[in-house]
Every structure is written in C-alpha cells, then in structure tokens.
Amino acid sequence: MTVVVIGGVIVVAAGTWTNHLTAAPEYRGGSDVLAPLPLAWALGNAARTHHVNLAAAARRADAMSRERELREQQAASRRGCGPPERRTSGRVLPHPARGACGDPARPWR
C-alpha cells in the first residue's frame, strides 16, 4: 500500500512538473487535474496482477488434468486394458469393442 501511495505521489509530481514545462499557461493543470492518475495506475496494476494470477491458475489446472489423464492411462496399461476408457457423467464405460478390460462377461464395472 505504501508503495502505491509513494508511486502515486511521484506520478502526480512528475505529471504536474511536465505539464507546467510543456503546456501553454491556459492549459496548465494542477494536482486536481492529475489526481486520478494514481488511482488509474493502481487499478491497472491490480488488473494486470489479477490477469497473471488467472493465467497461472489455468496453467495449473491444465497440468493437473494432464497428470490425472496420464495416471489413468498408466493404471489402464498396468491392468492390461489397452486404450483409456471413456467417461460419461461420472460413469466409466469400457472400450466399445470389449467388456471391462477385455472381459466379455463383465460389460459394466
């Protein structure tokens, strides 16, 4: 919070100084004109941080999904079931050409 306040003060001071050096006298603004700058700076910084956090969460979710699929494939290959099974609404369906793990006597798990 202190960094944001100090950064805002620096932005307002630099903006006021630049405005007084470069603008004509009738267009010179004071700190009242530049007062929204720290708020805009803080909101922009918060939005960027939020975007970065969302992207990181999406990457973690993708990595966890890939890891889960890999574990399922490894478990299926250890059981000798062949290709990974299809999932529909929480119910595990075997490969369409076989029963569960190739056993025709057990069409469902």
Secondary structure, DSSP 8 states (H G I E B T S, - for coil): -HHHHHHHHHHHHHHHHHHHHHS-GGG---HHHHTHHHHHHHHHHHHHHHHHHHHHHHHHHHHHHHHHHHHHHHHHHHHT--S--EEETTEEE--TTSSBTTBTT-S--
